[in-house]
């Protein structure tokens, strides 16, 4: 999991954990979801400026999971 601090909270990017858990390669994930390798890598490292809802939808469908299993935002109280 990658934790990225933003103004009022943190984003937690969990795609790397899912990929390891399912024991699949980034290349296979990209092929199976029609998602560019670079987009997947950016989502794994949290080095992303905008989240594409269509990519997230494809990943959720592929892993049969919820959005919060891939990326989560937690506000600082």
C-alpha atoms as a printed R data frame, in Angstrom:
   type eleno elety resid chain resno       x       y       z
1  ATOM     1    CA   UNK     A     1   0.000   0.000   0.000
2  ATOM     2    CA   UNK     A     2   1.219   3.471  -0.862
3  ATOM     3    CA   UNK     A     3   0.164   6.376   1.350
4  ATOM     4    CA   UNK     A     4   0.093   9.843  -0.263
5  ATOM     5    CA   UNK     A     5  -0.550  12.936   1.846
6  ATOM     6    CA   UNK     A     6  -2.798  15.649   0.433
7  ATOM     7    CA   UNK     A     7  -4.103  18.857   2.023
8  ATOM     8    CA   UNK     A     8  -6.745  17.406   4.336
9  ATOM     9    CA   UNK     A     9  -5.984  13.704   4.394
10 ATOM    10    CA   UNK     A    10  -4.324  10.748   2.754
11 ATOM    11    CA   UNK     A    11  -4.867   8.648  -0.336
12 ATOM    12    CA   UNK     A    12  -4.085   4.966   0.014
13 ATOM    13    CA   UNK     A    13  -3.230   3.229  -3.252
14 ATOM    14    CA   UNK     A    14  -3.639  -0.535  -2.866
15 ATOM    15    CA   UNK     A    15  -3.314  -1.830  -6.419
16 ATOM    16    CA   UNK     A    16   0.187  -3.164  -5.808
17 ATOM    17    CA   UNK     A    17  -1.144  -5.311  -2.957
18 ATOM    18    CA   UNK     A    18  -3.936  -6.716  -5.141
19 ATOM    19    CA   UNK     A    19  -1.510  -7.576  -7.927
20 ATOM    20    CA   UNK     A    20   0.782  -9.402  -5.504
21 ATOM    21    CA   UNK     A    21  -2.119 -11.156  -3.783
22 ATOM    22    CA   UNK     A    22  -3.501 -12.435  -7.100
23 ATOM    23    CA   UNK     A    23   0.008 -13.232  -8.361
24 ATOM    24    CA   UNK     A    24  -0.429 -11.628 -11.776
25 ATOM    25    CA   UNK     A    25   1.956  -9.510 -13.792
26 ATOM    26    CA   UNK     A    26   1.389  -5.884 -14.664
27 ATOM    27    CA   UNK     A    27   1.562  -6.839 -18.334
28 ATOM    28    CA   UNK     A    28  -1.194  -9.444 -17.925
29 ATOM    29    CA   UNK     A    29  -3.353  -7.012 -15.972
30 ATOM    30    CA   UNK     A    30  -2.870  -4.403 -18.685
31 ATOM    31    CA   UNK     A    31  -3.784  -6.834 -21.462
32 ATOM    32    CA   UNK     A    32  -6.782  -8.249 -19.619
33 ATOM    33    CA   UNK     A    33  -8.206  -4.815 -18.729
34 ATOM    34    CA   UNK     A    34  -7.080  -2.862 -21.810
35 ATOM    35    CA   UNK     A    35  -5.158  -0.511 -19.532
36 ATOM    36    CA   UNK     A    36  -1.792   0.998 -20.417
37 ATOM    37    CA   UNK     A    37   1.203  -0.314 -18.452
38 ATOM    38    CA   UNK     A    38   2.190   3.225 -17.427
39 ATOM    39    CA   UNK     A    39  -1.274   3.938 -16.007
40 ATOM    40    CA   UNK     A    40  -1.118   0.780 -13.903
41 ATOM    41    CA   UNK     A    41   2.383   1.642 -12.657
42 ATOM    42    CA   UNK     A    42   1.266   5.164 -11.681
43 ATOM    43    CA   UNK     A    43  -1.704   3.751  -9.778
44 ATOM    44    CA   UNK     A    44   0.599   1.322  -7.993
45 ATOM    45    CA   UNK     A    45   3.022   4.045  -6.894
46 ATOM    46    CA   UNK     A    46   0.486   6.817  -6.268
47 ATOM    47    CA   UNK     A    47   2.280   8.973  -8.840
48 ATOM    48    CA   UNK     A    48  -0.993   9.981 -10.470
49 ATOM    49    CA   UNK     A    49  -2.762  13.316 -10.730
50 ATOM    50    CA   UNK     A    50  -6.194  12.217 -11.952
51 ATOM    51    CA   UNK     A    51  -8.101   9.013 -11.371
52 ATOM    52    CA   UNK     A    52  -9.869   7.687 -14.442
53 ATOM    53    CA   UNK     A    53 -13.232   6.252 -13.385
54 ATOM    54    CA   UNK     A    54 -13.287   3.937 -16.399
55 ATOM    55    CA   UNK     A    55  -9.910   2.431 -15.493
56 ATOM    56    CA   UNK     A    56 -11.069   2.022 -11.902
57 ATOM    57    CA   UNK     A    57 -14.250   0.311 -13.104
58 ATOM    58    CA   UNK     A    58 -12.265  -2.133 -15.249
59 ATOM    59    CA   UNK     A    59  -9.927  -2.932 -12.357
60 ATOM    60    CA   UNK     A    60 -12.838  -3.442  -9.931
61 ATOM    61    CA   UNK     A    61 -14.502  -5.790 -12.416
62 ATOM    62    CA   UNK     A    62 -11.270  -7.678 -13.059
63 ATOM    63    CA   UNK     A    63 -10.499  -8.216  -9.386
64 ATOM    64    CA   UNK     A    64 -14.178  -8.545  -8.414
65 ATOM    65    CA   UNK     A    65 -13.622  -5.949  -5.703
66 ATOM    66    CA   UNK     A    66 -14.813  -2.579  -4.470
67 ATOM    67    CA   UNK     A    67 -13.251   0.773  -5.322
68 ATOM    68    CA   UNK     A    68 -11.871   1.083  -1.787
69 ATOM    69    CA   UNK     A    69  -9.877  -2.110  -2.383
70 ATOM    70    CA   UNK     A    70  -7.904  -0.187  -5.019
71 ATOM    71    CA   UNK     A    71  -7.806   3.405  -3.771
72 ATOM    72    CA   UNK     A    72  -9.106   4.980  -0.593
73 ATOM    73    CA   UNK     A    73  -9.195   8.498   0.819
74 ATOM    74    CA   UNK     A    74  -9.153   9.184   4.536
75 ATOM    75    CA   UNK     A    75  -9.700  12.673   5.847
76 ATOM    76    CA   UNK     A    76  -7.541  13.893   8.714
77 ATOM    77    CA   UNK     A    77  -9.808  14.606  11.671
